[in-house]
Structures are given as C-alpha cells and as structure tokens.
Amino acid sequence: MSSGFSLENLRQKLTDPGAVKNVMPVVEEHIDNFLRYKLKEKMPMIGMLIGDKTVNSLKEVFLKEIEELFPAVLSKFSENLQKEIDLRQMVHQKLSAIPVTNIQKAFSPIQRYYEYAGMVGGFIAGVVALLVGVVVG
C-alpha cells in the first residue's frame, strides 16, 4: 500500500517487544486474579494446595510463556486479518457511499478560499504588470 497505514505496519507495531511489555502488567493482574481467586472457586481442592509461593511461581512461568506467545499470536492474527480485509476496497466502498453533495459542502469553504486567493493574486499580478509597464514604457 502506498499510504502510511498498512496492516503490515500494524502487525509490526503489535508484535514489537515494547508493545508486548506494555500490556504485560494487565496480563499479570489477570493471571494473579485467576490463580488466587477464580481457580480456587472452580477447583476448591487445588485452593487447599496452592499458597502464595506457588501462585507466584506459577504466575512467573505463565507470564514468561505469554510474553513469548503474544508476538506469535498477534502476528498470526494480523496475518489472517490482512488476508480477510482489503483496506483499499473498504475505503473505496465507504467513500463511494458518501453523496457527492456532502463532499461538495465539506469542501466549499476551502474552494471559496482558493477562489478569493486566486482573485487577489491575479489582481496583485495585474497591478504589478501595470506598474512595470508604466515604469518601463
């Protein structure tokens, strides 16, 4: 794609290690909540066996795995997205659906500005040409 936005750029940003590190605190919070509360709710027997030391050890292992897994998952997700979505076609369809009168209304102030700027520029050029003609002639 010739524009600055592409799904490839998005994929690169999603799989950037810095981006993954930015979401890890949220992931860690969810894993901690899962291990400390939800797992014990769903499986009370495990709750009796799991203490803080075990929760911290499991959390560390899970976070390390997730940190390695996220870039691969996000890369595959964006790859599939790229196959399914044709951005050019989508933008073309959206723009084609906009009535021409709406576009004309949106651009009419800009058009008027350029019309007035052209008139003023033409007037100044004419005056300069007249003065040059008077001085030279």
Buried (B, 14 or more C-beta within 10 A) or exposed (E): EEEEEEBEEBBEEBBEEEBBEEEBEEBBEEBBEBBBEEBBEEEEEEBEEBEEEEBEEBBEEBBEEBBEEBBEEBBEEBEEEBEEEEEEEEEEEEEEEEEEEEEEEEEEEEEEEEEEEEEEEEEEEEEEEEEEEEEEE
